Amino acid sequence: MKRFRRHGHESHRDRLKQELFQFNKTVEHGFPHQPSALGYSPSLQLLAIGTRSGAIKLYGAPGVEFMGLHDENAAVTQVHFMPHQVELVTLLDDNSLHMWTLKGHNGLSELLEIGRFTLMGPPGAPPSVTRVTAVLAHSSGELLLLGTEGGHVFIVEVPGFRELEERNISLDQVASSVPDDYIGRRNLEHVEALQENPVQSNQVVVGYGRGLMVIWDLEKQCAIQHIPATQQLESMWWTEDGSYILSSHSDGSYCRWMVGVEDVNEEEEKSDIPYGHFPCKAISKIVQLPTREGPPFLLFSGGMPRASYGDRHCITVNHSKTQVALDFTSRIIDFFVIGDGPQHTGDPSALVVLVEEELVVIDLQSEGWPVIQTPYLVPLHSSAITCSHHVSAIPLKLWERILTAGALQNTHYSKKPWPITGGQNLASDPPQRDLLLTGHEDGTVRFWDASGVCLFPMYKLSTASVFHTDADPNENLNPGTEGEWPPFRKVGCFDPYSDDPRLGIQKIHLCKYSGYLTVAGTAGQILVLELNDEAAELTVEVKVVDLLQGQEGFRWKGHTRLDVREEPVQFPPGFQPFTLVQCQPPAVVTALTLHSEWKVVGFGTSHGFGLYDYQQKNNVLVKCTLNPSDQLAMEGPLSRVKSIKKSLRQSFRRIRRSRVSLRKHHVNKLQEANARLEAELAEMELAPVQRKIEARSSDDSFTGLVRTLYFADTFLSDSSHNTASLWAGTNGGCVFAYMLRFPPVERRADEPVSAQPAKEIQLMHRAPVVGIVVLDGHGAPLPEPLEVAHDLARLPEMQGSHHLLVISEEQFKVFTLPKVSAKMKLKLTAIDGSRVRRVGVAWFGSNRTEDYGESGLAVLTNQGDVHVVSLPHVKMQVQYPCIRREDVSGIASCVFTKHGQGFYLISPSEFERFSLSTRCVVEPRCLVAPPLHSGSFDQHQPQHGGPSSAPRSTQDGEDAESAARRVMEHALLNDEKVLQEIQKSLEGDQVSFLENNVKSAVA
């Protein structure tokens, strides 16, 4: 009977786990790492980006996102949407072609790979014969034209990837028709580009690397015109009326050729070198777009004078009498132009540019061609991310104030709405407002709206203005002075250079109720800031804290502290610093916490910890934790690489002042070196060598490093009087508790706050303490400061006994308070080397019962696994693999939320979001219906004149009701379940089912 009850209890617990816990990687935020290809569908209004790791990502209206991953570990080199369809084709650098589709499933669309194909040549032929160099998706939606390295054009029927051998355009056919006087006829080289005639879909132009362009009739299977350019070909563009072809070349020139001239000798090469007379770089892509009134837009990438500006990444926009060279901070991958109007058939409205580190969209219809702010694909790494902090359930008032401050920073952006609007976002509105704060190497803190699928930038705080730095305030990579030639204009926000690594933000803590923020940096600086809706001129008061407490025999060998400006500084609306604590030695701040109700800040470094009263601007407590034998702690994390970083910085500055930016691969090398350094520091400071649980020597390095700080109102002296307290945990397994006494509210501003030591716990195994939590009489974690005052949490239970939970890297141990006697513990397995790296208290709500939930600990180990540990009984609930164990940077970057979600960096520019909760899941839920019209204007894949599989709005002899029903059917064609139901309904003549389901699915 007893066993039966236990079994029943276990099955009940298993059911509860299923209601509470579920692991999902839900969405990737930020900018794709190493993008390599760009595509766009005007009919679907979707953008596609391929990456060097084989990922394909689609974006439409904000919230509409899809991701696919090729099985092959190969870079995506080209992406082409099939005109007026929900299919797209990718080409990888292993020469394989892949067909993807947006397929309906349960009323939502999902991106699926439906076919793959590799071009096969005749037996014994060299690989170059079938190596694909150019792809054209024909406007019929039924053909792919594949140009190859060997000079052939293969024609393939899709979606089945069936080669139409009889229609192929062989190199021999073309070469035999080339005029004898053409200089390059013996070696036309590879097919560089393919373009379709916008007005006659049976005509395509084949451009060969040597320069020759041949207009080919697909029906008659013969050449109808030869265009004998003599310079190496880079790209082609067929103008909208079909009368001209533009070609761009490797010498920085472009030419305009008339179509339909029978005698090639009559057509002279009209060459224009926009940035001559000295040798120029190649124009890699050229586009000409008409306007309803006035001259066309001409856009091209490259073409800069090789000697002076050969390292610039530019796109030139030329319209009427205005010419601008848009100067990007990283290499251009590709670009396209969106037209206005419902089918994008009107005047050019936006230029979309994919560069290696960001996506930039330019408004071509507003004066000055301003940038349009991106709602997604924001470069999180515009300065390298150094730390993260998540705050859940932001009050509306604070949210609006942060948004207002951010809006004042964004007045330079265009007022036009985001132009990429494909698909429908069917996700429900977020239940709460969540903030993700990221600290950066350049001393900035960026505030992101993390409530939904899009990680949207809200506000940027810069701390650099508080200090004197090495940066020259007048220094500018590109001032763009009037009359300058080329007419450069710097665009984009990616700027990886930091003038002083000491500015880097290491810890952040925001109180969402009071609006107080504290941030701490690499050189021991702790700033306390307050939200102000008005600009203000402030002098920041500095308090220097000596954490060594006069200990002799130590000499700091690391970096010096930052030099604070003594004069008043003008701060814009937003968070403004009013006081600064400077730790001496100026080591990296390793722990930080804020209690806005008590108006104190706790901070720790590798030398000790302190408590600062920011109301009276006085220091309350200083405790040195340095081990006398720990000389490593005196070197500072930057000392080993200080000289090389300094010389690199100076080199960068010299390069910048000479108006030449670094080539991209140099930047990559620097980023890789920085990543390796960060990983080494993380291991050195925060991750001792893997081993089984065993007692550590007290002379291990960095035993005094403070890992965690925690405020609690609990029982320290006796079980009847609760008191404010500060708890600190160190790398050597030591926990310090201090009793805090605050004067009454009416005398708080005048009388000092006092602190006295109360407890000290030394863990037997000396494992680093990574977390401290006090549990109330009900076993619940204590609420956050001011949470009860704002009626967002119940008062903690002060009748029953409180418990102290100490989380070390190796175990979870519960002590009774105030006696501090061990009650229970949970050991993390020693066999596989698992150690706690990140921990956070979270609330897990049931997905079945609205008012039921449990508190638990979300835990990440050095193996990359995530666990949930129950509170207060510290029992392991679930375990899931999350991050690769080799990904040290990803593990170090992880941050948990209060509702069972988490974020970690999967690359320098992307966060992966995951959820451990069944109730709190943020993921894309979107629907993309097939295009309903066949007359869309597609500049990259001209659509005029060819057959189309998309339905017309009405057909001959069809009434409006029948037309509506047919169009609705087409909108649901990709959803198999609905299709089966439609079939049954039509057989039973149940038209109402069709109408009801169509309305609900595509409304």
N, C-alpha and C positions, 0 to 999 in steps of 0.2 A: 504493500500500500504506500509505504514511504517512497519507494522507488518510482511508483506510478505518479505520485504528486510531483516529484522532482522532474520527471520527464515532461509532465504537463507544464510545469513552470518554465522549463527550457524551451519548449515549443512556443509558449507565449512570448518569451524573451526574443526568440528568433523572429516571430511575427512583428514585434515592436521594432527590431532592428531594420526590418524591411520597410516599415513605415517611416523610419527616421533617417536612415543612411543609404546613400547611393552615390557611387563615384562616376562623375562625367567630366571629361574635358569639353568645355562648352563653346568657347570662342577665342580667337586670337586677336588681341588688340595691338594697334600700332602699324608700323610700316614693314612690309615683307623684306626679309633679309636677302640681299643679293638678287634683286629683280633682274630679269634678262629678256623679257618680251612683253609687248603691250598689244592689246586688241580692243576693238570697240564695235558694238552693234547699234547703229542708229535706230533700227526698228524695235529692238528690245530696250534700248537706252541702258545697256550694261557695259561696264568696263571689265576687262580681263587682264590679269598680270600673271606671267609665268616667272618662275625663279630658277636659279642655278641648282637648287636641290630637288627639282622636279615637281614642285607644288604649282597648282593652278588656282588662282583666286578670282572670284567674280564679285563685283560691287555694283549696286544700283542706287536707289533712294536710300537715305540713311536707315540702317537696320536691315537692309537687304544684302546679305553676304552668303557666298557659297565657297567651299574649298574642296579641292580634289588633290590627290597625290598619285603621281605615276609610279608604277611598280619599279620601273627602271631607275637606277640612281644616275640620272642624266639631266643636264640642263635643258630647260625649255628655250628654244631659240626663236620660235615664231608662234603666234596665236592668231587664228582667223575665224571669225564667226561666219557661218553659212548664212547668206542673205535671207532675211524674212523667216528665219527658222530659229528653233531653240537649241540648235546644234552648233558646236564649234570644233575646230581642228587644231591640234597642237603638233609642232615639229620639235623633236628632241635632237640633241647633238649626237646621239647614236644613230641618227638617220631614220628613226621610226616615227610614223605618223599615228596620231591617236584621235578618235572621234569621241566627243563628250556630248551629253544631252542633259537638259533640265527636265527631269521626269516627275510627274505628279505622283504623290503618295499620301493618302489620307488628307487630302486638301492642301498639302504643302508641296513645294518643289524641292528636289534634291539633285545634286550634280553627280552624274554617273558616267563612267567610261563604257562605251558600247561597242568599241571596235578598235583594232590596231592593225597597222599595215607597214610593211617595209618594201620599198621598190626593189624588184629583182631584175637584174640585167640578163642578157644572153649568156650562156655558159662560157666561161673563160674570159669574160669582159672584166676590165679593171674596175675597182670600186668607184672611181670617179664618174663612171658612166651613169650611175644611179644615185650619186651623192646629191641630195636635194639642196639647192641654194636659194630657190625662189618659189613661192606658193601663191596661186591666185584662186580664190573661191569664186566661181563663176556666178553671175546674177541669177542663173536658172535655179540655183540651189541644188543642182544635180551633178555638177562637175567640179573637180579639182584639177588645175593645171600645175604641174610640178616641173620647174626648171632645174637642171642639174649642172654639176661641175663639168661634166663632159660635153655640155652644150645642147643636150637634147631637152625636149619638152614632152613629158608623159602626161596623158590625159586619163584621169581616173574617175569612175562613176562612184558617187556616194549616195547613201551611207554604206554601201556594201564593199567599197574599196575594190571595185573591179576595173582592171586596166583595159582601156579601149585601144588596143594596139593599132587598129586601122586608122585611128585619128591622131596618133602621136606625131609630133613635129620633130623629125630627126635633123641632126646637124648637117647631114649630107644633103637633104632637101634644101635647106636654107643656103648652104655654101654654094650649091650649084646655081642658085639664082642671083648670087651677089655679083654686082658689076665688076668687070675685070680690073677696072682702074682703082678699086677700093684697096687701100694700102694694107689693111689687116685681113684680107679675105682668106689667107692661108691658115690663120689661127684666130678664130673669133673668141676663143676662151669660153669661160663658163657663162651660164645664164644669170645675169645680175638682177634683173627685174622683169616683172610681168604686169601689164595693165590692160584693162578691158575698155573698149570704146563705150563711153557713157550713153551714146545714142544708137549704136548698132552692136548688140551683144554678140554677134557672130564674128566680130573683129577684135583681135588682141594684138598688142605690140610686145614683141620679145626683145629685150635689151641684153646685149652680150658685153662681157667685161671689157673687150677691146674698144667698144664704143659704138659698134653697128647696132641699129634698131631696125627690126623688120615687122611690118604690119601684116598679120596673117589672118586669112579668112578661114574660120573653123569649118564652115559648110563646104566651101569649094576646095579646101585643103591646099591652098596655094598662097604664096606671098603676093601682096598687092602693092606694097611700097617698101623701098629701102631708104633708111635715113643714115647717111654715111658719116657719123661723127667720128672724129679721130682721137679724141682724148678718152682716157680710161673712164668708163661709165660707173656712176655711183647710184643714181636713182632716176625714175621717170614719173611724169604726171600727165595725164590726158585731161585737157580742159573740158569743162562741163558741156560745151556745145559741140565737142568732138572735132573742132577745127584745128587745134594745135596740140602738139606734144612738147612738154618741157623736159629737158634732160639736164642732170647735174653731174659734174665731173671731178676727177681727183685733183685737178689743178686749181680748184676754187672757182671754176666758171660754171655758168649754166647757159643753155641754148634754147631757143624757141623754134620749133619746126612746124611748118604748115602741113596738114594732112590732106592727101588727095592730089598732090602735085605729081603728075605722071612722070615727067623727066626729072630725075634726081639732080641733074646738072643745073636745073633752074633754081633749085633750093640751095641758097648759100648758108653756110654755118654762121648764124648770128650769135656770137659769143659775148657774154657779159661777165666780167670779173668784178663783183661788187666791192671787194676790198683790195683790189690790185693797187699799185703796179708791181709791188714786190711779190715774191712767191707766196702763195696762199695754201692753206690746208683744204682738203676735199670738202665739197658740199655733199653731205651724206644723204640728205633727203630734201625734196622740194615739193611744195604744194601751192597751187594757185586757186583761189576761190572767188567767184563773182559776188557782186553786191547788186541789189535791186537798182540803186541809183549810184552812179559814180564808179570809180576805177575798182579793179579787183584787189583782194589781199594777196600778197606774195609772201610766203614764209619758207625759210630754209634753215637747216642746222649746219654748223661748221662754216668753212669759207674764210676763217680769220687769217690775217697775215702770219705766216709761219714763224718768223724770227721774233716778232714783238709780242704776239698774243696767241702763239700756237698752243699754249696750255689752257686757254679759256674754253669753257663749255657754253657755247652760245647758240641761240636761235634768233634769227633776224626776222622781224615783222616789218613789212613795207606796205603802206597804204596811203594813197594820195601823196601828200608831200611829207608824210611822217615816216621815219625809219628809226627803229630801235633795235639794238643788239641786246637781247635778254641774256644776262650773264648768270649762269647757275654755278652752285658751289660743288657740284659733283657731275660725273660723266652722264651725258644724255643717252638714255636707252632708246626712246622713241617718242613721237608726239602725234596728235591728231586734233582736228578742229571740229567743234560742234556747231551746227547751224541753228538759228532760232526757228520758231514755229513748231507745231505739233509733230511734224514728221522730219524736223531738222532740215527743211528744204530752203529755208530763208537765208538771210545774211549770216556770215560767220559771227557767232556770239561768244564763244569761249575757246581758248587754246589750252589743251590738256597736255602737259609734259611730264613724262616719267623720267626722272633722273635716278642715279644709283642710290641716293639716300632719301628721296622724298618725291611726292607728287605735287606739282604746282599747276594751278589753273588760273589763267589770265582772262579777265573780262575784256573782250575786244569791242564792246559797244559803248563803254563808258570812257569819258575823257581821261587821258593819261594811261589807259589800259591797266587798271589796278588788279591786284591779286584777289581772287575769291577764296575766302577761308574754307578749308576742307573740314567737313564734319567727321571724317574718318581718314585712315591712312596718314595720320599725323606722325611726323618723325619724333618719336619719344626720345631718341638719342641725339637730338640737335646739339645737346651737350651730353656727354656720357652720364648715364644714370648711376648714382652712387648709393642710394637707399630709397626705401618706399615706406609709406604709412597709410593705412586705410581707416576711414572713419565712416561708420554706418549711420543711417537715419539722421541726416542733417536737418535741423529745424529750418522751416521755410524762410524765416527772417534772415538768418545767417547766409543761407543759400543765395537769396536775392542780393544781399550786399556784396557777396563775392562776385556774382555775375555782373553787377553794376560796375565794380572796380575793374573787372576784366574787359568789359565793353569799352571803357575809356582807353584801354591799351590797343584796341583793335580798330581805331578810326581810319587807319590807312587801308583797310580792306574794302573791297567793292560791296555795294549794297545789294547787288544782284543775288538771287537765290542760287543754290547749288544746282548746276546744270545736268547732272547725271541722276535721272529720276526713275529708272526702270524697276519693275517689280512692285509688289505690295508687301509692306511690313505688317504681318498679322500678329506679331507679339503683343501681348497686353501691356498696358502702361506699367512701368516699374512700381512696386508697392511702396518704395521709399527712395529718398535721395541719398546716394552714396558718393563719397569723395575718395579719390586715390591721390595722394600727394607723392611726388617723386622729387628727391634731392639730386642735384647735378654737380658735376665737376667744376662748373664755372661759378658756383655759389648761388645758383637759382633754385627756387622751389616752385614746381608747376602743379597747379590744381586741376584735376581731371574729373569730369562727370563720369563716374563709373556705375551709374544706375542701370544702364542698359547695354545693348550690343555695341554701340558706338562709344569709344572712349574719347569724349569731346573735351578740348582744352577750354577751361573757364578763366584762368587767371595765372599770371606769372609774377612771382616775387623775386627780386634780385637783392642779395645782401652785399654785393661788391661795393656799392656806393658808401657803405659805412667805413670802408678801409681805403688806405693809400695802397694801390697795387702797381705792378710794373707796367700796366697798360698805359699807352699814350691816349688820352681822351680824344685827341684830334685824329688819331689813326683810323683809317677806313680802308678796307680792302678795295673799295670802288666808289669814289665819291660821285662819279658820273657828271662831271662839270659840263656846263653848257658849251657847245661848239666842239666838244671832243669828238675825235674820229678814230676808230669806230664809236658810234653813239651808245656806249655801254649803259645798261641799267641792271644793277644787282637785284636778283629775285631769289626767293626761297629763304628758309630759316635755318637750314642745317649749317652749323658752325662748330666743328668739333674742337676748336682750339681753346684752351684755357690759359689765360695769362699768368695764373698763379694757382698751382694745385692745392695750396693751403686753404683756398676758398671753398673747396669741395664740401658739400653737405653730407654728414654722416648719420645724423639722427634727427627725427622730426616728431613733435607731439602737439596735436591740436585739441583744444577743448571746444567742442561744438556748442556748448551752452553759453560760455562767456565770451567767445571770440578771441581768447588768448592763444598765442602760438609760440612755441619755443623751437628753435633749430640750433643744431650744434655742428661744428665743422672739424676739419682735419687738423687745424692748428690750435685746438683747445678752446675755441671760441664758442660761447653759448649766448645766443640772442633771444631776448624775450620781446615779443611784438604784440601789438593790439590793433584790431581792425578799426580804421578811421575812414569815414566816407568823404572827408575833405583832404586836400593836399595840405601838408604842414612842413614847416622848417624846424627841425629838431636837432638838439645836441644829444648824442647817445652817451649816457653815463657808463663808465667802465669800472668794474670791480675786479681786481687781480686777486686770485686765490692760489696760495702756495700749498700744493698737495703733498709736498715732501715734508712739510712741517719741521723744517730745520734739520732734517737728517743729514749727517755729514758723510762724505766719501762718495757722493753721487755727482756725476757731471753729465748733463744732458747733451747728447751728441747729435740730436735731430735738428729739424728746421726751427727757425725763429718764429715768434708770434707775429701775427699781422699787425700792421701799424694803423691804429684807429684814428680817423679824422677828428681833430679837436674842434674844428669850426662847425657851425650848424650846417646840416645837410637838408636839401629840399627833397621830401618824399612825396610821391604821388598818392592819390587815394588808394586805399587797400591796407594791407598789413604794414605797420610802421614800427620800427624798433625803438624802444625807449630805454632799454638798459642792456648791458653786455657784461657777462662774466668771462674773465680770461684765466684759464688754468695755467699754472706754471708747475712743471715744464709743459710747454704747449703741445701735448700729445693728442692723438686722435681721441675724440669723445666716443666712448664705447657704450654708454648707457645714459638714458635721459628720461625723465618723467616730470609731469606737471600736475599740480593739484590747484585748480583755479578757485576752489572754495576757500582753501587755506592760503592761497596766493604765495605758493612756494614752488621752487623748481629743484629737483634732484638731478645730479649729474655725476658721471664717473669716467675715469680714464684708466690706463694701465698702472697708474700710481696711487689711485685712491678715489674717494668720492666726497661730495659736498652737498650742502643744502643752502639754497639762496632764497631770501625773502624779497620778492620783487615789488611788494608794496612799500616796504621801508628802504629797499635797495641796500640791504645788509646781508652779510654772510652769517648763517646760523650755525653751521657745522662743517668741519673739515676732518676727514679721517684718511690717514695714509695707510695703504694696504700693501705697500711695496715690500717684497722680501729682501732682506739685506744682501742675499747672494744673487739677486736677479739683476745682472748688469745689462741683459738684453733689453729690458724695459726702458733703459736709458738711451738706447740708440735711436728710437723713433722709427716708424714704419717707412718713412721716406728717406732715411739717411743712406741706405744701401744704394738707392738709385737717384739720390739727390743731384749729384753732379751731372749724370747723363741726362736727367730730365731738364736740368737748368740749361745745359748746352743745347738740347733739342729745342727748348722754348726760345732761346736766343736765336737759334738758326731760323725757326719759324718766323720770328719777328723780322729778321733781316730779309727773309724771302718776301714777307708781306709788304714791307716798306718799299721793296724794289718792284712792287706791283705784279708779282708773279706768285701764284698759289701753288701748293704742292701737288704733284701728280697723285692720282687716286691710289696707286699701289703703295706709295710711301705712307699715305694715311692709313691704309689697311695694315701695313706692317706695324705702325705705331699703335693702332687699336689692338692688334693681336698681342703686342708686347705689354700694353696696359692690362689686357685681360689676364695674361699670364701672371703679371705682378699682383693684380688683385687676388687671383686665386692663391698665390703663394702667401700673401698677407693674411687671407682668410684662414688658410691652414695654420700659419704661424701663430696668429692671435686667437683664432676661434676654433681651431680643430687639431688637438693633439693627435699624435700618431695612433692609428688603429691598433687595438689590442683587446684582449679579454679583460673583464673587470678584475682589477687587482689594485692593491694599494699603491698610490703614487708617492714618490719622494717629494718632500716639501720644498726641495730646491729646484723643482721643475721651473722652466722659464715661464714668465708671465702669470705666476700664481696669483699675483695681486691685481690682475686686470679685472675690472668690475664689469660683469656680464649683464646684470639685471638690477633694476631698482623698482620699488613697489611701495605705495602709500596704503595704509590701512587704519581704520578706526576699530580697534580690537582690544583684547585683554592681554596686557603684558605683565603687570605687577601682581594682580590678583583677579579672581573670577567675578568680582562684583563691580569693578570700576574699569570701564573701557576708556581708552586713551588713543589719541592720534599717534601714529608711528611711521617710521621710515625703515624699510628693509633693503639690504644690499647683499647680492650674491656675487662671489668672485670665481675666477678661473681655478683657484686652488681648493674649491669645495667648501668655502667658508661662508656663513650667513651672519650678517650683523644686523641687529635690531636696535633702533634708537627711539626713545619715548619723546614725543614732541608736546610742548605746552604752549598754547596760544592765549594771549590776553583776551578779555571780553571784547565783543564787537565794537563797543563804543570807545575802547582804548587801543584797538588793534593797530591804528596808524602810529601810535606813540610808544607803546611798551614793546620791548623786544620779545621775539619768539625764542624759546629755549629748547635745547635738545640734550638728552643725557643717555648714555649707553644703557641698554636694558638686557639684551641677550646676545650670545655669540654661539653659533653652532658650527662645529667642524665635522663634515661628513667623513666617515671612516675611509672611504676610497678616494677622497680628495678629487672627485670628478667635478668638472666645471658646473656651476649652478647657472642654468639657462632660464629659469622661471620661478617665480614665487607667487602663490595665491593664498589668500585667507578665505576660509569657508565659514559662513555664519552658523547659527544654531540649527538651521534646517539643512545644512550641507550645501548651501548655494553660495556661489562666489559673491563677494561684496560688490555693491553697485558702483558705478563710476561717480566721480565728484559731480555734484549738482544734479545727478540723474533723478534722485528722489525729490529734490526741490522742484523739479520741472514735471513731477507726477508721471515720470516715465519708468519708474521702478518702485517696487514696494520697499518699505524700510527693512533693513537687514534684521534678522532675528537675533536679539541680544540676550535672550533668556537662557537658551541652551549653551553648551560650551562651544567655543570656536575651535577651528582646526587650521593648522598651517600646512600647506602642501608645498614641498620643495622639489622642484624638478631639476635633476642634474642630467648630464649627458647620458647617464647610464641607468637611472632609476627614478621612480616617482615615490616619494616618501611622505607620509602623513604624520604630523606631530600634534599632540593635544596642546591647547593653550589654556592658561599661561605657563603650565609646567614644562612644556617642550619635551614631552616624553614620546618616543616613537610608538605609533599605533598600528600602522600597516604600510606595506610598500609593494610596488610592482617593479620587477627588474626587466629591463629590456634585454633580449637575448644577447649573450656575449659571444656566442659561437660564430655568428656571421659578421661580427664587428659593428652591429647597429649602435648608433649613438644619436641622441636627440640633437637636431640642428635648429629647428624652429618649433615654437609652441604657442598656442593661443587659446583663450577661453571662447567657446562658441555656444550658441543656442540652436538646437536642432528641433525644428517643429515637425509634427506629424503631418503626412500628406493625406491622412484620412480623417483625423479629428482636429478641428480648427484650434481648440483651446488646449491641446496637449503638446508638450515638448519636454526636452531634457537638456540640461547643461552638460557639456563635455569638454575635453581638451582635444583640440586638433593638433596633431604632432607630425612633424616631418623628420625623417632620419637621414643619416649620411648615405644610406643605401638608396635614397630617393623614394622610399615608401611613405605613404601617409597613413596614420592610425587615428582612431578616435578612442579616447580613454574616458570611461564614465566618471562622473563626480556624484557623490563624495567617495565612492567605494573603490576608485582607481582600478577598474577592471578593463581589460582590452576588449573593445566592442567589435571593431572591423579593421581590416588592413587592406590597402590597395597599392599596387605599384603606380607611381606617378611620374617621377623624373629619372632619367638615366643616372646611374650611380657615378658615372664618369663626368657628369655635367656639374662640376663643383660650383661654377658661377650661377647656374640655374638654382641649385639648392640654396646657395647663400642669399639669393635675391628673393626667396619666397616670403610672402606676407599673407597671413590669414585674416579673414573678416569675422565679425561678431555673429554671423549667421551661417557659418559652415562653408564659405567659399574661400578661394585662395587665388593668388596671382604669382607667377614666377617668370623670369626672363628666359625665353627660348633662343633669343639672339640679342645683340645689343639694342635692337630696335623694336622688339616684339614681346608683349606679355602673353603668356598662355593663361587663360582663366579656367579654373576647375571648381567643381562643387562636390562636397561630401554629403550634402543635404538633399532630401527628396523634395522639400518644399521650396527651397531657395535656389532656383536654377535660372541663369541668364544665358539664353542661347538664341541664335537667329531662327525665326519662324516666318518664312516668306513664300510668296507664290509669284511665279512668272508665267503669265499666259502667253501663248504663241501670238505673234503679230497678226492683226486682223486684216491688214491692207497690204497690197503688193506694190504700191507706188511710192514707197519710202525712198528718200534720196540718201544714198550712201557713198560718200566721197572715196572711201577706201575700197569698197566693193560695189562698183556702179551697178545699178539695178534695172536700168531702163531696157525694155524690149525683150527680155528673156522670160521664159515660162517660170511660174512660181507655184510652190505647193501650198502657199498660204491662201485662205479663202477670200474672195472679194466680198464687199459689204452686201451686195445683192447680185443675183444671177438673173438672166433673161427669163421673163415669165413667172417670176417668183414674187409672192406677196410679202409684205413686211413681217408678218408673223412667222412665216416659214423661214425667211432669211434670219430672223432673230434666233429661231431655234437652231438653225444650222451653225450660226456663229457661236452660240453657246456650246453646242456639241464640240466644235473645234477647240474651244477654250479648255475643254476637259479631256481632250483626246489622249493626253499623256497620263491620266490617272486610271490605272487598270481596273481597280475596284469599281469606280464610277462607271467605266465603260461596260463592265459586265452587267451592272444594274440597269444602265440605259438600254442595253440589248434586251433584257427581260421586259423592261417597261414598254419598249416599242412593240415587242411581240404581243403583249397583252393590251396594247393600245392605251397604256396609262401615261398620258402626256403630262399629267400633273406632277408625277415623280420627277421627271426631267426638269420641268420648270422650277420646282422647289429646290432641287439639289443644285442646279446651276446658279440660282440666285444666291444661295448660301455660300457656294464655293468661290464664285468670282465677283460677288458684290464688292 
